[in-house]
Amino acid sequence: MNNSRRFFLRNGALALAGTTVLPAFLTRAVMAATSTATAQGKRLVVIFQRGAADGLNIVVPWREKNYYSMRPTIAIPQKQVLDLDGFFGLHPAMASFVPLYQQGHLAIVHATGSPDGTRSHFDAQDFMESGTPGIKSTTDGWLNRALQAEDANIALRHQQEHTAFRAVALGNDVPRTLEGKIPALAIGNVQDFAVGGRGAKPAPAATAFEAMYDQSGDSLLHATGDSTFEAIKMLRSSDPSHYAPSTDANYPNSEFAKNMKQIAQLLKANLGLEAAFTDIGGWDTHQNQGAVDGQLAGRLRDFSDSIAAFWRDMGPDSENITLVTMSEFGRTAHQNGTGGTDHGHANAMFVLGGNVKGGKVYGKWPGLSDHELNEGRDLAITTDYRAVLGEVVSKTIGANNLEVTFPGAKLNPNQFLGLV
């Protein structure tokens, strides 16, 4: 077993990520009574919409005349827009978001995105997840650095013991966003999560992990390895196969909904989860995007219904959660010749939480007149996405050193939008 930068045990077993050798990871993963986030009562959930979601048909500027002239067959008719404030409205497939907005829990930031102008999915996602647009040499992710900044927060130092479940991604791999010094778990399926023979469905790779543990003469590895196995036992004891969501949490039958339900399950199990990540694909709508119905509508219904079900599932605990969504870039203001939209620039982000000052669409609206478009084709960016994330992490998990989380961004808290 080599001491590589990442150590993955795939296929429903264990995936660990860090920048040090395994014993150092296990040292940091030692179980504690509470994590910093638990002590503060704040948890962060990050969702990435992969494929470049069409922000203009998600949060519709229905009072913009140019919106309808630019999109003759895919624009959302005014009468079917779910009006928010007399200018913006939601796509009709997102009806489950309306109560969250009206209750003041859901905020929207429009015309936001990365200042880097790439139209490559791969590069744009990499830049957004690293938090350093235009710089390909960054080796870690913004969320991992936010957790590092939290650890450096003097006011929180007395609470710096964390469980192995501090940072979790739902999926088989640790995403770019969570790569870095802080260990992170990648869980494909909570029900099958196990280490070696101690779980209900041990995988060969997981058995190899336990064999390494058993054969090692490293006393430090053994001292902390037992704690890691204890973490797995904690999760198993919650009987994940029989998890029952709240009666009013109606999750769709989709992969994304399953991941959101599993995040709720992990949060409810009080395992010390502080930062959770998952993603949802299918947003690259070059052809046959649809308007009220169609390809985009289906994605939006799954997206919004799953998040709303998660919110209801968390019940009173939802007050201690902040959820933020992002996508690598938006799409062109004009529809193309195949009933779709091409790679664009600015987009819309959602921020949901108990402490979020919702019921408002934030950000300066740049307009959709021809002279106001980015490169004559896209919605222009007026809010750097890092400012949104910087405000969220500083106000929720205490990651106050924004230069650590977003190096070179020169974020000024005095210029934050006031979302949280």
C-alpha positions in Angstrom: 0.0 0.0 0.0 1.7 3.2 -1.1 1.7 6.5 0.7 0.2 8.5 -2.2 -1.5 11.8 -2.0 -4.9 10.2 -2.2 -6.0 6.9 -0.7 -9.2 5.6 -2.2 -11.2 2.5 -1.4 -13.9 2.6 -3.9 -17.2 0.7 -4.7 -19.2 1.6 -1.6 -16.3 1.3 0.8 -14.1 4.0 2.2 -12.4 6.9 0.3 -10.0 9.1 2.2 -8.2 12.2 0.9 -5.3 14.2 2.3 -1.9 15.4 1.5 0.0 13.3 4.0 0.7 9.7 4.6 -2.0 7.5 6.0 -0.9 7.5 9.7 -1.1 11.3 9.7 -4.6 11.1 8.3 -5.7 8.8 11.0 -4.1 11.1 13.6 -6.3 13.9 12.3 -9.4 11.6 12.1 -9.4 10.7 15.8 -12.9 10.7 17.2 -14.0 13.6 19.4 -17.1 14.4 21.4 -18.0 17.2 19.0 -16.6 18.8 16.0 -16.1 22.6 15.6 -19.2 22.8 13.4 -21.3 20.8 15.8 -20.2 23.0 18.6 -21.1 26.1 16.6 -24.2 24.4 15.4 -23.5 25.2 11.8 -23.2 22.9 8.8 -22.5 23.6 5.2 -23.8 21.8 2.1 -22.4 22.5 -1.3 -24.1 21.4 -4.6 -22.4 21.7 -8.0 -24.6 21.7 -11.1 -22.2 20.2 -13.7 -22.7 21.1 -17.3 -23.4 24.9 -17.1 -27.0 25.5 -16.1 -29.1 28.1 -17.9 -29.5 30.8 -15.3 -31.7 32.9 -17.5 -34.4 30.2 -17.7 -33.9 29.2 -14.0 -34.3 32.6 -12.5 -36.2 34.4 -15.3 -35.9 38.1 -15.8 -39.4 38.2 -17.2 -39.7 42.0 -17.3 -36.8 42.2 -19.7 -38.2 42.6 -23.2 -35.0 41.5 -24.8 -35.3 38.1 -22.9 -38.3 37.2 -25.1 -36.8 38.4 -28.4 -33.6 36.5 -27.7 -35.4 33.2 -27.0 -38.4 33.0 -29.3 -39.2 29.3 -28.6 -37.5 28.5 -25.2 -38.4 31.6 -23.1 -40.7 31.0 -20.2 -44.1 32.8 -20.9 -44.8 35.6 -18.4 -48.0 34.0 -17.3 -46.2 30.8 -16.3 -43.2 32.3 -14.5 -43.4 31.9 -10.7 -43.0 35.6 -9.9 -40.7 36.5 -7.0 -40.4 40.3 -7.0 -42.1 41.7 -10.0 -39.0 41.4 -12.2 -37.5 38.0 -11.6 -39.4 34.7 -11.3 -38.6 31.0 -11.1 -39.0 28.4 -13.8 -42.5 26.8 -13.3 -40.8 23.4 -12.6 -39.3 24.9 -9.4 -42.6 25.4 -7.5 -41.1 23.6 -4.4 -38.7 26.5 -4.0 -41.4 29.2 -3.8 -42.3 28.5 -0.1 -38.7 28.5 0.9 -38.2 31.9 -0.8 -41.4 33.3 0.7 -40.5 32.1 4.2 -37.2 34.0 3.9 -34.9 30.9 3.9 -33.9 31.0 0.2 -31.8 33.8 -1.4 -30.8 34.0 -5.0 -27.7 35.7 -6.4 -28.1 36.5 -10.1 -25.4 37.6 -12.7 -22.7 35.7 -10.7 -19.9 33.5 -11.8 -16.2 33.2 -12.3 -14.2 36.1 -13.7 -12.3 33.7 -15.9 -13.7 33.7 -19.5 -13.1 30.1 -20.4 -16.0 28.2 -22.1 -14.4 24.8 -21.4 -16.5 22.7 -19.0 -13.3 21.0 -17.7 -11.3 24.2 -17.1 -14.2 26.2 -15.7 -15.2 23.4 -13.2 -11.6 23.0 -12.2 -11.2 26.8 -11.6 -14.4 27.1 -9.7 -13.6 24.1 -7.5 -10.1 25.2 -6.8 -11.3 28.7 -6.1 -8.4 30.2 -8.2 -9.9 31.1 -11.6 -7.3 31.1 -14.4 -4.7 29.3 -12.3 -4.2 25.6 -13.2 -1.4 25.0 -10.7 -3.6 25.1 -7.6 -3.5 21.7 -5.9 -6.4 21.9 -3.4 -10.0 23.0 -3.3 -11.7 26.1 -1.9 -13.8 24.1 0.6 -10.8 22.2 2.0 -9.0 25.5 2.4 -12.1 27.0 4.2 -11.8 24.2 6.7 -8.1 24.9 7.1 -9.0 28.6 7.7 -11.5 27.5 10.3 -8.8 25.5 12.1 -6.6 28.6 12.1 -9.3 30.7 13.7 -8.0 31.6 17.1 -11.5 31.9 18.6 -12.2 28.3 17.6 -8.9 26.6 18.5 -10.2 25.1 21.7 -12.7 23.1 19.6 -10.3 21.8 17.0 -10.9 18.0 17.4 -12.9 16.6 14.6 -14.5 13.3 13.6 -13.6 11.3 10.5 -16.9 12.5 9.1 -16.0 16.2 9.2 -16.0 16.5 5.4 -18.0 14.2 3.2 -18.7 13.9 -0.5 -21.5 11.8 -1.8 -19.9 9.8 -4.6 -17.1 7.4 -5.3 -14.4 10.1 -5.5 -13.4 13.0 -3.4 -14.2 16.0 -5.6 -11.7 18.8 -6.5 -13.6 21.1 -4.1 -12.6 19.0 -1.1 -9.1 18.0 -2.0 -6.4 19.2 0.3 -4.8 18.9 3.8 -8.1 18.3 5.6 -9.1 14.6 5.3 -12.4 14.0 3.4 -14.6 10.9 3.0 -16.2 10.0 -0.3 -19.2 7.8 0.3 -20.9 6.2 -2.7 -23.7 4.6 -0.6 -24.1 5.1 3.1 -25.8 1.7 3.4 -22.8 -0.1 2.1 -20.2 2.0 3.9 -17.8 -0.3 5.7 -14.2 -1.0 6.5 -13.0 -4.6 6.0 -15.0 -7.3 7.7 -16.5 -5.0 10.2 -19.2 -3.8 7.8 -22.2 -5.7 6.4 -20.7 -5.7 2.9 -16.9 -5.6 3.0 -15.2 -4.9 -0.3 -11.9 -6.5 -1.2 -10.2 -3.0 -1.1 -11.7 -2.3 2.3 -10.4 -5.7 3.5 -6.9 -4.6 2.3 -7.2 -1.5 4.4 -8.0 -3.4 7.5 -5.2 -5.9 6.7 -2.7 -3.0 6.5 -4.0 -1.8 9.8 -3.7 -5.2 11.4 -0.2 -5.9 10.1 1.2 -2.5 10.9 3.6 -2.2 13.9 3.0 1.6 14.1 1.5 2.2 17.5 0.2 5.6 16.4 -1.7 4.0 13.5 -3.3 1.5 15.9 -4.1 4.1 18.5 -6.1 6.1 16.0 -7.1 3.3 13.7 -9.5 2.0 16.4 -11.1 5.4 16.5 -11.6 5.3 12.7 -13.2 1.9 12.9 -15.3 3.2 15.8 -16.5 6.0 13.4 -17.7 3.3 11.0 -19.5 1.5 13.8 -21.2 4.7 14.7 -22.6 5.1 11.2 -23.6 1.4 11.0 -25.4 1.7 14.4 -27.7 4.3 12.9 -29.1 1.4 10.8 -28.8 3.2 7.4 -30.7 0.6 5.5 -33.8 1.5 7.5 -33.5 5.3 7.5 -36.9 6.9 7.4 -37.1 10.5 6.2 -39.6 12.9 7.8 -43.1 12.3 6.6 -43.3 15.5 4.7 -40.0 15.0 2.9 -41.0 13.7 -0.5 -37.7 12.8 -2.2 -37.9 12.2 -6.0 -36.7 8.8 -7.3 -33.3 10.0 -8.6 -29.6 9.8 -7.9 -29.4 13.4 -6.8 -32.3 12.9 -4.4 -30.7 9.8 -3.0 -27.5 11.8 -2.3 -29.5 14.6 -0.6 -31.3 12.1 1.5 -28.0 10.5 2.5 -26.6 13.9 3.5 -29.7 14.4 5.7 -29.1 11.0 7.2 -25.5 11.7 8.0 -26.4 15.1 9.5 -29.1 13.6 11.7 -26.7 10.8 12.9 -24.6 13.5 14.7 -21.4 12.1 13.4 -19.6 15.5 13.4 -20.4 16.2 9.7 -19.5 19.8 9.0 -19.1 20.2 5.2 -21.0 18.0 2.7 -20.7 18.0 -1.1 -22.6 16.5 -3.9 -23.3 17.3 -7.6 -26.0 16.9 -10.2 -25.3 16.7 -14.0 -27.3 17.1 -17.1 -27.3 20.9 -17.5 -25.5 21.1 -20.9 -28.6 21.9 -23.0 -27.2 22.6 -26.5 -30.2 21.0 -28.2 -34.0 20.7 -27.4 -33.7 22.6 -24.1 -37.4 23.1 -23.9 -39.3 25.9 -22.2 -42.0 25.2 -19.6 -41.5 21.5 -20.3 -38.6 19.5 -21.7 -35.0 18.7 -20.8 -34.2 21.6 -18.6 -37.6 21.4 -16.8 -36.9 17.8 -15.8 -33.5 18.7 -14.4 -35.0 21.7 -12.5 -37.8 19.7 -11.0 -35.4 17.0 -9.7 -33.0 19.7 -8.4 -35.5 21.8 -6.6 -37.7 19.0 -5.3 -34.7 17.1 -3.9 -33.4 20.2 -2.1 -36.8 21.1 -0.7 -37.3 17.5 0.5 -33.9 17.7 2.2 -34.9 21.0 3.9 -38.1 19.5 5.2 -36.3 16.2 6.2 -34.0 18.2 8.5 -36.9 19.7 10.4 -35.7 22.0 13.2 -32.1 21.2 12.4 -32.5 23.0 9.1 -32.0 26.2 11.0 -28.3 25.3 11.5 -27.6 24.5 7.9 -26.5 26.6 5.0 -26.7 25.2 1.5 -25.2 26.8 -1.6 -25.4 25.9 -5.3 -23.1 26.7 -8.2 -22.4 25.8 -11.8 -19.3 26.4 -13.9 -20.9 29.1 -16.1 -24.2 30.1 -17.6 -25.4 29.9 -21.2 -25.8 32.2 -24.1 -28.6 34.8 -23.9 -29.7 34.0 -27.5 -31.0 30.5 -28.2 -29.2 28.6 -30.9 -30.5 27.0 -34.1 -31.3 23.7 -32.4 -33.6 24.9 -29.7 -30.9 25.1 -27.1 -28.3 27.4 -25.7 -24.5 27.3 -25.9 -21.8 28.0 -23.3 -22.1 31.4 -21.7 -20.8 33.4 -18.7 -22.9 34.6 -15.8 -25.3 32.4 -13.9 -27.5 32.3 -10.8 -26.6 30.8 -7.4 -29.0 29.7 -4.6 -28.3 30.1 -0.9 -30.6 28.3 1.5 -30.4 28.3 5.3 -31.8 29.1 8.7 -29.6 32.2 9.0 -29.9 33.3 5.3 -31.6 36.6 4.7 -33.8 35.1 2.0 -36.8 36.2 0.0 -34.7 38.4 -2.2 -32.8 38.3 -5.5 -29.3 39.7 -4.8 -26.7 41.2 -7.1 -26.6 44.1 -9.6 -28.6 43.2 -12.7 -26.5 44.0 -15.8 -29.3 44.0 -18.3 -29.9 42.1 -21.5 -29.6 44.8 -24.1 -27.1 44.0 -26.8 -24.5 46.5 -25.6 -24.8 45.1 -22.0 -24.0 41.5 -22.9 -20.6 39.9 -22.3 -18.8 39.6 -25.6 -22.1 40.5 -27.2 -23.6 37.1 -26.3 -23.8 36.3 -22.6 -25.2 37.7 -19.4 -22.4 39.7 -17.8 -21.0 38.9 -14.3 -21.5 41.6 -11.6 -20.8 39.4 -8.6 -17.8 37.1 -8.3 -18.9 33.7 -7.1 -16.0 33.7 -4.6 -17.6 36.7 -2.8 -20.8 34.6 -2.3 -18.9 31.5 -1.1 -16.6 33.7 1.0 -19.5 35.3 2.9 -21.1 31.9 3.4 -17.9 30.2 4.9 -17.0 33.1 7.0 -20.4 33.5 8.5 -21.2 29.8 9.0 -18.0 27.8 9.8 -15.8 30.6 10.9 -13.4 30.6 8.0 -12.6 34.3 8.5 -9.2 34.3 6.7 -10.5 34.8 3.2 -7.1 35.0 1.6 -6.5 31.3 2.7 -9.8 30.2 1.2 -9.6 32.3 -2.0 -6.0 33.4 -2.5 -5.6 36.4 -4.7 -9.4 37.2 -4.7 -8.9 40.2 -2.4 -12.4 39.8 -0.9 -13.6 42.6 1.3 -16.2 41.6 3.8 -17.5 45.1 3.8 -18.6 44.6 0.2 -20.4 41.3 0.8 -24.1 41.1 -0.3 -25.5 40.6 3.3 -26.8 37.1 2.5 -26.1 35.6 5.9 
